[in-house]
């Protein structure tokens, strides 16, 4: 149990660190909306690749402990593919960013929703907040996909705001997980 708590805490710290990087990137989009669309697409693609690699590492670390972590490998592969697509197609940033960020948020929302339902099954107190965060993340992803903007400036600010909102919500969720590590470890490892 102690090993699982330690591993879980390490995973949540890694997630918080990634969320901080994502938040900083979103804040940069807001602060510097005139930045070249190519650079934004390239940087965001690299960030998605890093997130995907992190998800695959989470899967490998937890392989054999619980079937639920199979979602991490799927998420990791899809996120890496979205990142590679963005890195190799930075010239059409408006569409790529819209689709890439939207898909990423929808994938993330799906995983968060599955976790929330798993928490509900085990009467974990944070299940409802996790589900609300999943629904909001899903809505953000859909809004980004269905509302493409013509202006790179507006797109950068819009994506920046959405990414900051996502990162802030995910940090809150990870902090909640850390506070309830004992109960959550029981759900996944016992």
C-alpha positions as a Markdown table, in Angstrom:
| # | Residue | x | y | z |
|---|---|---|---|---|
| 1 | Unk | 0.0 | 0.0 | 0.0 |
| 2 | Unk | 2.8 | 2.4 | 0.9 |
| 3 | Unk | 4.5 | 1.8 | -2.4 |
| 4 | Unk | 1.3 | 2.5 | -4.3 |
| 5 | Unk | 0.8 | 5.7 | -2.4 |
| 6 | Unk | 4.3 | 6.8 | -3.1 |
| 7 | Unk | 3.9 | 6.0 | -6.8 |
| 8 | Unk | 0.5 | 7.7 | -7.0 |
| 9 | Unk | 1.9 | 10.8 | -5.4 |
| 10 | Unk | 4.8 | 10.8 | -7.9 |
| 11 | Unk | 2.3 | 10.5 | -10.8 |
| 12 | Unk | 0.2 | 13.4 | -9.5 |
| 13 | Unk | 3.3 | 15.6 | -9.1 |
| 14 | Unk | 4.2 | 14.8 | -12.7 |
| 15 | Unk | 0.7 | 15.7 | -13.8 |
| 16 | Unk | 0.8 | 19.0 | -11.9 |
| 17 | Unk | 4.2 | 19.8 | -13.4 |
| 18 | Unk | 2.8 | 19.2 | -16.9 |
| 19 | Unk | -0.3 | 21.2 | -16.1 |
| 20 | Unk | 1.9 | 24.1 | -15.0 |
| 21 | Unk | 3.7 | 24.0 | -18.3 |
| 22 | Unk | 0.4 | 23.8 | -20.2 |
| 23 | Unk | -0.9 | 26.8 | -18.2 |
| 24 | Unk | 2.3 | 28.8 | -19.0 |
| 25 | Unk | 1.9 | 28.0 | -22.7 |
| 26 | Unk | -1.8 | 29.1 | -22.5 |
| 27 | Unk | -0.8 | 32.3 | -20.7 |
| 28 | Unk | 1.9 | 33.0 | -23.4 |
| 29 | Unk | -0.8 | 32.6 | -26.1 |
| 30 | Unk | -2.9 | 35.2 | -24.3 |
| 31 | Unk | 0.1 | 37.6 | -23.6 |
| 32 | Unk | 1.6 | 37.4 | -27.1 |
| 33 | Unk | -1.3 | 36.8 | -29.5 |
| 34 | Unk | 0.7 | 38.2 | -32.4 |
| 35 | Unk | 3.2 | 35.4 | -32.2 |
| 36 | Unk | 3.6 | 33.5 | -35.4 |
| 37 | Unk | 1.0 | 30.8 | -35.9 |
| 38 | Unk | 3.8 | 28.4 | -37.0 |
| 39 | Unk | 5.7 | 28.8 | -33.8 |
| 40 | Unk | 2.5 | 28.2 | -31.7 |
| 41 | Unk | 1.6 | 25.1 | -33.6 |
| 42 | Unk | 5.1 | 23.7 | -33.4 |
| 43 | Unk | 5.5 | 24.4 | -29.6 |
| 44 | Unk | 2.0 | 23.0 | -28.9 |
| 45 | Unk | 2.7 | 19.9 | -31.0 |
| 46 | Unk | 5.9 | 19.3 | -28.9 |
| 47 | Unk | 3.9 | 19.8 | -25.7 |
| 48 | Unk | 1.3 | 17.2 | -26.8 |
| 49 | Unk | 4.1 | 14.7 | -27.7 |
| 50 | Unk | 5.6 | 15.2 | -24.1 |
| 51 | Unk | 2.1 | 14.7 | -22.6 |
| 52 | Unk | 1.6 | 11.5 | -24.7 |
| 53 | Unk | 5.0 | 10.1 | -23.6 |
| 54 | Unk | 4.2 | 10.9 | -20.0 |
| 55 | Unk | 0.9 | 8.9 | -20.4 |
| 56 | Unk | 2.7 | 6.0 | -21.9 |
| 57 | Unk | 5.2 | 6.0 | -19.0 |
| 58 | Unk | 2.3 | 6.1 | -16.5 |
| 59 | Unk | 0.9 | 3.0 | -18.3 |
| 60 | Unk | 4.3 | 1.2 | -18.2 |
| 61 | Unk | 4.8 | 2.1 | -14.5 |
| 62 | Unk | 1.3 | 0.8 | -13.6 |
| 63 | Unk | 1.2 | -2.2 | -16.0 |
| 64 | Unk | -0.2 | -5.2 | -14.3 |
| 65 | Unk | -1.6 | -3.3 | -11.3 |
| 66 | Unk | -5.0 | -2.5 | -12.8 |
| 67 | Unk | -6.7 | -2.9 | -16.2 |
| 68 | Unk | -7.9 | 0.7 | -15.9 |
| 69 | Unk | -4.5 | 2.1 | -16.7 |
| 70 | Unk | -4.8 | 0.6 | -20.2 |
| 71 | Unk | -6.5 | 4.0 | -21.0 |
| 72 | Unk | -3.2 | 5.7 | -20.5 |
| 73 | Unk | -1.5 | 3.9 | -23.4 |
| 74 | Unk | -4.4 | 4.7 | -25.7 |
| 75 | Unk | -4.4 | 8.4 | -24.5 |
| 76 | Unk | -0.6 | 8.5 | -24.9 |
| 77 | Unk | -0.6 | 7.2 | -28.5 |
| 78 | Unk | -3.5 | 9.4 | -29.6 |
| 79 | Unk | -1.9 | 12.5 | -27.9 |
| 80 | Unk | 1.5 | 11.8 | -29.5 |
| 81 | Unk | -0.2 | 11.4 | -32.9 |
| 82 | Unk | -2.0 | 14.7 | -32.5 |
| 83 | Unk | 1.3 | 16.3 | -31.5 |
| 84 | Unk | 3.3 | 14.9 | -34.4 |
| 85 | Unk | 0.5 | 16.0 | -36.8 |
| 86 | Unk | 0.8 | 19.6 | -35.4 |
| 87 | Unk | 4.6 | 19.6 | -35.6 |
| 88 | Unk | 4.6 | 18.5 | -39.2 |
| 89 | Unk | 1.8 | 20.8 | -40.3 |
| 90 | Unk | 2.5 | 24.1 | -38.5 |
| 91 | Unk | 1.6 | 26.3 | -41.5 |
| 92 | Unk | -2.1 | 25.7 | -41.3 |
| 93 | Unk | -2.1 | 26.5 | -37.5 |
| 94 | Unk | -5.7 | 27.8 | -37.4 |
| 95 | Unk | -7.1 | 24.5 | -38.4 |
| 96 | Unk | -4.5 | 22.3 | -36.8 |
| 97 | Unk | -4.5 | 24.0 | -33.5 |
| 98 | Unk | -8.3 | 24.0 | -33.4 |
| 99 | Unk | -8.5 | 20.4 | -34.2 |
| 100 | Unk | -5.5 | 19.3 | -32.2 |
| 101 | Unk | -6.4 | 21.1 | -29.0 |
| 102 | Unk | -10.1 | 20.1 | -29.4 |
| 103 | Unk | -9.2 | 16.5 | -29.8 |
| 104 | Unk | -6.8 | 16.6 | -26.9 |
| 105 | Unk | -9.4 | 18.1 | -24.6 |
| 106 | Unk | -12.0 | 15.6 | -25.7 |
| 107 | Unk | -9.6 | 12.6 | -25.1 |
| 108 | Unk | -8.7 | 14.1 | -21.7 |
| 109 | Unk | -12.4 | 14.6 | -20.9 |
| 110 | Unk | -13.2 | 11.0 | -21.8 |
| 111 | Unk | -10.5 | 9.7 | -19.5 |
| 112 | Unk | -11.5 | 12.1 | -16.7 |
| 113 | Unk | -15.1 | 10.9 | -17.1 |
| 114 | Unk | -14.1 | 7.3 | -16.9 |
| 115 | Unk | -12.1 | 8.0 | -13.7 |
| 116 | Unk | -15.1 | 9.9 | -12.2 |
| 117 | Unk | -17.4 | 6.9 | -12.9 |
| 118 | Unk | -14.8 | 4.6 | -11.4 |
| 119 | Unk | -14.7 | 6.8 | -8.3 |
| 120 | Unk | -18.5 | 6.8 | -8.1 |
| 121 | Unk | -18.5 | 3.0 | -8.2 |
| 122 | Unk | -16.3 | 3.0 | -5.1 |
| 123 | Unk | -18.2 | 5.9 | -3.4 |
| 124 | Unk | -15.2 | 8.2 | -3.6 |
| 125 | Unk | -16.2 | 11.7 | -2.4 |
| 126 | Unk | -14.5 | 13.5 | -5.3 |
| 127 | Unk | -16.4 | 11.7 | -8.1 |
| 128 | Unk | -18.9 | 14.4 | -8.7 |
| 129 | Unk | -16.3 | 17.2 | -9.0 |
| 130 | Unk | -14.2 | 14.9 | -11.3 |
| 131 | Unk | -17.3 | 14.3 | -13.5 |
| 132 | Unk | -18.0 | 18.1 | -13.6 |
| 133 | Unk | -14.4 | 18.8 | -14.6 |
| 134 | Unk | -14.7 | 16.1 | -17.3 |
| 135 | Unk | -17.9 | 17.6 | -18.7 |
| 136 | Unk | -16.5 | 21.1 | -18.7 |
| 137 | Unk | -13.3 | 19.8 | -20.4 |
| 138 | Unk | -15.5 | 18.0 | -23.0 |
| 139 | Unk | -17.5 | 21.2 | -23.7 |
| 140 | Unk | -14.2 | 23.2 | -24.1 |
| 141 | Unk | -12.9 | 20.7 | -26.6 |
| 142 | Unk | -16.1 | 20.7 | -28.6 |
| 143 | Unk | -16.2 | 24.6 | -28.6 |
| 144 | Unk | -12.7 | 24.7 | -29.9 |
| 145 | Unk | -13.4 | 22.3 | -32.7 |
| 146 | Unk | -16.8 | 23.9 | -33.9 |
| 147 | Unk | -15.8 | 27.5 | -33.5 |
| 148 | Unk | -12.6 | 28.0 | -35.7 |
| 149 | Unk | -11.5 | 31.6 | -35.9 |
| 150 | Unk | -10.1 | 33.4 | -38.9 |
| 151 | Unk | -7.8 | 35.6 | -37.0 |
| 152 | Unk | -4.6 | 34.0 | -35.5 |
| 153 | Unk | -4.7 | 36.6 | -32.8 |
| 154 | Unk | -8.2 | 35.7 | -31.7 |
| 155 | Unk | -7.3 | 32.0 | -32.1 |
| 156 | Unk | -4.2 | 32.3 | -29.9 |
| 157 | Unk | -6.1 | 34.2 | -27.2 |
| 158 | Unk | -9.0 | 31.8 | -27.4 |
| 159 | Unk | -6.8 | 28.7 | -27.2 |
| 160 | Unk | -4.7 | 30.3 | -24.5 |
| 161 | Unk | -7.8 | 30.9 | -22.3 |
| 162 | Unk | -9.1 | 27.4 | -22.9 |
| 163 | Unk | -5.8 | 25.8 | -22.2 |
| 164 | Unk | -5.4 | 27.8 | -19.0 |
| 165 | Unk | -8.9 | 26.9 | -17.8 |
| 166 | Unk | -8.1 | 23.2 | -18.6 |
| 167 | Unk | -4.7 | 23.3 | -16.8 |
| 168 | Unk | -6.2 | 25.1 | -13.7 |
| 169 | Unk | -9.0 | 22.5 | -13.4 |
| 170 | Unk | -6.6 | 19.7 | -13.8 |
| 171 | Unk | -4.3 | 21.1 | -11.1 |
| 172 | Unk | -7.3 | 21.3 | -8.7 |
| 173 | Unk | -8.2 | 17.7 | -9.5 |
| 174 | Unk | -4.6 | 16.5 | -9.0 |
| 175 | Unk | -4.4 | 18.4 | -5.6 |
| 176 | Unk | -7.7 | 16.7 | -4.6 |
| 177 | Unk | -6.3 | 13.3 | -5.6 |
| 178 | Unk | -3.2 | 14.0 | -3.5 |
| 179 | Unk | -5.3 | 14.8 | -0.5 |
| 180 | Unk | -7.3 | 11.6 | -0.9 |
| 181 | Unk | -4.4 | 9.4 | -2.0 |
| 182 | Unk | -5.2 | 6.7 | 0.6 |
| 183 | Unk | -8.8 | 6.2 | -0.6 |
| 184 | Unk | -7.9 | 6.5 | -4.3 |
| 185 | Unk | -5.0 | 4.0 | -4.0 |
| 186 | Unk | -7.5 | 1.5 | -2.6 |
| 187 | Unk | -9.7 | 1.9 | -5.6 |
| 188 | Unk | -7.0 | 1.2 | -8.1 |
| 189 | Unk | -4.7 | -1.2 | -6.3 |
| 190 | Unk | -6.8 | -3.3 | -4.0 |
